[in-house]
Amino acid sequence: MMTQGFDTKPVFDYDAVFDVDDYLYFYGDMLTDERTEAEVTALVQILELTVPMTILDLACGFGRHANRLAALGHQVTGIDLMPGFLEIGRRNAAEKGVQVIYQQGDMRQLSFIEMFDRVMMLFTAFGYFDDEDNLLVLKNVARALKPGGSLVFDIPNRDVILNGFLPYIVTEKDQNLMIDRNTFDSATGRLYNRRIIIRDDVRKDKPFFVRIYNPTEISDVLDRAGLGVYKMYGGWDGQQISTDSRRMVVVARKL
């Protein structure tokens, strides 16, 4: 077990971690239009979106994928826990002249039954609960999918992450800092991050954890949820997953 000098596990503060202003301040530069367009192009191919489909975007954030898919003619529903992200998504949809159903909600509490052709959970949107609730999320997805429907999500590849494990990562922008202090618990498979943000000389603590999987583990969890792995890639460019792939793009189908 990697403890890196920390004796207690941090509590997950959802409101702090996903605070819209800080999140977009540090991550916004990497979530470019060019990146999003490339990901949407990959989604169209990976999910075989050849005809208009019903799509559920879980943890949709500010709708960067949902609004573009709606512009392609798909009927999209976006669900996120944070109302600030949803408001940005709605404004952007209005600017683009597209319709997306945006709802605030928790992916552990979905009640949809066979409503969607496709479900998406993108940008490490899966794994933020204990194993029981992570499995519940996938069972909810399976219930929400129509027969033969597909799920796509992208997550870190546990084997590669641990091979190059970094206990500290510092991101600096305009003399402001995001400091990630990482530990890994091999008993639970959780990566714990005691994140600190120092912005405008104000410190904010934003602790969280995420369950990380290797390809074998995620395949087993999907199978228990009634979803079978259809394809697995090492990134959005469609390359096959390998021992060097830091991320996994997983496509699963309802069994």
C-alpha positions as CSV (number, residue, x, y, z in Angstrom):
1,M,0.0,0.0,0.0
2,M,1.4,3.4,-0.9
3,T,0.8,5.9,1.9
4,Q,3.4,8.5,1.1
5,G,3.5,9.7,4.7
6,F,-0.3,10.3,5.1
7,D,-2.1,8.3,7.8
8,T,-5.7,9.3,7.2
9,K,-7.9,9.2,4.1
10,P,-9.3,12.5,2.8
11,V,-13.0,13.1,2.7
12,F,-14.4,13.6,-0.8
13,D,-15.7,17.2,-0.9
14,Y,-17.8,17.2,-4.2
15,D,-18.7,20.9,-4.0
16,A,-15.1,22.0,-3.5
17,V,-13.6,19.6,-6.1
18,F,-16.1,20.5,-8.8
19,D,-16.4,24.2,-8.0
20,V,-17.1,25.6,-11.5
21,D,-14.8,28.6,-11.3
22,D,-11.7,26.9,-10.0
23,Y,-12.3,23.8,-12.2
24,L,-12.5,25.8,-15.4
25,Y,-9.6,28.1,-14.4
26,F,-7.2,25.2,-14.2
27,Y,-8.7,22.8,-16.7
28,G,-10.2,25.2,-19.2
29,D,-7.0,25.6,-21.3
30,M,-6.8,21.9,-22.0
31,L,-10.5,21.6,-22.9
32,T,-10.1,23.4,-26.2
33,D,-12.6,23.4,-29.1
34,E,-10.1,21.5,-31.2
35,R,-9.8,18.8,-28.5
36,T,-13.5,18.5,-28.1
37,E,-14.1,18.4,-31.9
38,A,-11.6,15.5,-32.2
39,E,-13.3,13.7,-29.3
40,V,-16.7,14.1,-30.9
41,T,-15.4,12.8,-34.2
42,A,-14.1,9.8,-32.4
43,L,-17.4,9.3,-30.5
44,V,-19.3,9.3,-33.8
45,Q,-17.1,6.5,-35.1
46,I,-16.7,4.5,-31.9
47,L,-20.4,4.6,-31.0
48,E,-21.4,4.1,-34.6
49,L,-23.6,7.2,-34.6
50,T,-24.7,6.8,-38.2
51,V,-28.3,7.8,-37.7
52,P,-29.9,10.1,-35.1
53,M,-29.9,8.5,-31.7
54,T,-31.0,9.1,-28.1
55,I,-27.9,9.8,-26.0
56,L,-27.4,10.2,-22.3
57,D,-24.3,12.2,-21.2
58,L,-23.6,11.4,-17.5
59,A,-21.5,14.0,-15.7
60,C,-21.9,16.1,-18.7
61,G,-20.1,19.1,-17.3
62,F,-20.7,22.2,-19.3
63,G,-22.0,20.3,-22.3
64,R,-18.9,20.4,-24.6
65,H,-19.8,17.0,-26.1
66,A,-23.6,17.1,-25.6
67,N,-24.1,20.3,-27.5
68,R,-22.0,19.2,-30.5
69,L,-23.7,15.9,-30.7
70,A,-27.1,17.7,-30.6
71,A,-25.9,19.8,-33.5
72,L,-25.3,16.6,-35.4
73,G,-29.0,15.7,-35.0
74,H,-29.0,13.5,-32.0
75,Q,-31.4,13.8,-29.1
76,V,-29.2,14.4,-26.0
77,T,-29.9,14.5,-22.3
78,G,-27.1,15.8,-20.1
79,I,-27.0,15.1,-16.3
80,D,-24.5,16.6,-13.9
81,L,-24.4,17.2,-10.1
82,M,-23.2,20.8,-10.4
83,P,-25.8,23.4,-11.4
84,G,-23.1,25.8,-12.5
85,F,-21.9,23.5,-15.2
86,L,-25.4,22.9,-16.4
87,E,-26.1,26.6,-16.7
88,I,-23.1,27.0,-18.9
89,G,-24.2,24.1,-21.0
90,R,-27.7,25.6,-21.4
91,R,-26.3,29.0,-22.5
92,N,-23.9,27.4,-25.0
93,A,-26.8,25.3,-26.4
94,A,-28.8,28.4,-26.9
95,E,-25.9,30.1,-28.6
96,K,-25.5,27.1,-31.0
97,G,-29.3,27.0,-31.6
98,V,-29.5,23.4,-30.4
99,Q,-31.8,21.6,-27.9
100,V,-30.3,19.5,-25.1
101,I,-32.2,18.4,-22.0
102,Y,-30.1,19.4,-19.0
103,Q,-30.9,18.0,-15.6
104,Q,-29.2,18.2,-12.2
105,G,-28.9,14.7,-10.8
106,D,-26.8,12.0,-9.2
107,M,-25.7,9.0,-11.4
108,R,-26.4,6.7,-8.5
109,Q,-30.1,7.6,-8.6
110,L,-31.0,7.3,-12.3
111,S,-34.5,6.0,-13.0
112,F,-34.5,5.7,-16.8
113,I,-35.6,2.4,-18.2
114,E,-34.6,1.5,-21.8
115,M,-34.6,5.1,-23.0
116,F,-31.2,5.6,-24.6
117,D,-29.3,4.1,-27.6
118,R,-26.0,5.4,-26.2
119,V,-24.6,6.5,-22.8
120,M,-21.4,8.5,-22.2
121,M,-19.3,9.1,-19.1
122,L,-16.3,11.1,-20.3
123,F,-13.1,12.7,-18.9
124,T,-12.8,10.4,-15.9
125,A,-16.4,10.7,-14.9
126,F,-16.6,7.2,-13.4
127,G,-15.1,5.8,-10.2
128,Y,-15.8,8.5,-7.6
129,F,-17.8,6.3,-5.2
130,D,-17.1,3.1,-3.3
131,D,-17.2,-0.2,-5.2
132,E,-20.8,-0.9,-4.4
133,D,-22.0,2.5,-5.7
134,N,-19.7,2.4,-8.8
135,L,-21.3,-1.0,-9.6
136,L,-24.7,0.6,-9.0
137,V,-23.9,3.4,-11.5
138,L,-23.2,0.8,-14.2
139,K,-26.3,-1.1,-13.4
140,N,-28.3,2.1,-13.7
141,V,-26.6,2.7,-17.1
142,A,-27.5,-0.9,-18.2
143,R,-31.1,-0.3,-17.2
144,A,-31.2,3.0,-19.0
145,L,-29.9,1.6,-22.3
146,K,-32.2,0.1,-24.9
147,P,-31.5,-3.5,-25.9
148,G,-28.2,-3.6,-27.8
149,G,-27.3,-0.1,-26.6
150,S,-23.7,1.0,-25.9
151,L,-21.8,2.8,-23.2
152,V,-18.5,4.6,-23.7
153,F,-16.3,6.0,-20.9
154,D,-12.6,6.9,-20.5
155,I,-10.6,6.3,-17.4
156,P,-7.0,6.0,-16.2
157,N,-5.3,2.7,-16.8
158,R,-4.3,1.5,-13.3
159,D,-1.3,-0.6,-14.3
160,V,0.4,2.3,-16.2
161,I,-0.5,4.9,-13.6
162,L,1.1,3.0,-10.8
163,N,4.1,2.1,-12.9
164,G,4.9,5.8,-13.1
165,F,3.3,6.9,-9.9
166,L,3.7,10.6,-9.0
167,P,3.1,11.5,-5.4
168,Y,3.1,15.2,-6.2
169,I,2.0,17.2,-9.2
170,V,2.0,21.0,-9.3
171,T,0.1,23.0,-11.9
172,E,0.9,26.7,-12.1
173,K,-1.1,29.3,-13.9
174,D,-0.6,33.1,-13.5
175,Q,1.3,32.4,-10.3
176,N,-1.7,30.4,-8.9
177,L,-1.1,26.8,-7.9
178,M,-3.0,23.5,-8.0
179,I,-1.1,21.0,-5.9
180,D,-2.1,17.4,-6.2
181,R,-0.8,15.2,-3.3
182,N,-1.5,11.6,-4.3
183,T,-1.5,8.3,-2.5
184,F,-2.7,4.9,-3.6
185,D,-4.5,2.4,-1.5
186,S,-3.9,-1.1,-3.0
187,A,-6.6,-2.6,-0.7
188,T,-9.4,-0.6,-2.2
189,G,-7.9,0.4,-5.6
190,R,-8.4,4.0,-4.8
191,L,-6.2,6.9,-5.8
192,Y,-6.5,9.6,-3.0
193,N,-5.7,13.2,-3.8
194,R,-5.3,15.8,-1.1
195,R,-5.5,18.6,-3.5
196,I,-4.7,22.2,-2.5
197,I,-5.5,25.2,-4.7
198,I,-3.8,28.5,-3.9
199,R,-5.4,31.2,-6.0
200,D,-5.1,35.0,-5.4
201,D,-3.2,34.1,-2.1
202,V,-6.2,32.1,-0.8
203,R,-5.8,28.4,0.0
204,K,-8.6,26.0,-0.7
205,D,-8.5,22.3,0.2
206,K,-10.3,20.1,-2.4
207,P,-9.7,16.4,-1.3
208,F,-11.1,13.6,-3.4
209,F,-10.6,10.0,-4.4
210,V,-11.2,8.0,-7.6
211,R,-11.3,4.2,-8.0
212,I,-8.9,3.2,-10.8
213,Y,-9.0,-0.1,-12.7
214,N,-6.9,-2.2,-14.9
215,P,-8.5,-3.7,-18.1
216,T,-9.3,-7.0,-16.4
217,E,-10.9,-5.3,-13.4
218,I,-13.1,-3.0,-15.4
219,S,-14.2,-5.9,-17.7
220,D,-15.3,-7.9,-14.6
221,V,-17.3,-4.9,-13.1
222,L,-19.0,-4.3,-16.4
223,D,-20.0,-7.9,-16.7
224,R,-21.5,-7.9,-13.2
225,A,-23.6,-4.9,-14.3
226,G,-25.0,-6.6,-17.4
227,L,-22.6,-4.9,-19.8
228,G,-20.0,-6.6,-21.9
229,V,-16.8,-5.1,-23.3
230,Y,-17.2,-4.5,-27.0
231,K,-14.0,-2.6,-27.7
232,M,-11.2,-1.1,-25.6
233,Y,-8.8,1.6,-26.9
234,G,-5.7,3.3,-25.5
235,G,-7.0,6.8,-26.4
236,W,-9.3,8.8,-28.6
237,D,-7.2,8.3,-31.7
238,G,-8.4,4.7,-31.9
239,Q,-5.1,2.9,-31.1
240,Q,-5.3,-0.4,-29.4
241,I,-4.8,-0.5,-25.7
242,S,-1.3,-1.5,-24.7
243,T,1.0,-1.8,-21.7
244,D,2.0,1.8,-22.3
245,S,-1.6,3.3,-22.5
246,R,-2.1,5.7,-19.6
247,R,-5.9,5.8,-20.4
248,M,-8.6,3.4,-21.5
249,V,-11.5,4.3,-23.7
250,V,-14.0,1.5,-23.0
251,V,-17.0,0.7,-25.2
252,A,-19.5,-1.8,-23.6
253,R,-22.8,-3.2,-24.8
254,K,-25.9,-4.1,-23.0
255,L,-26.0,-7.9,-22.6
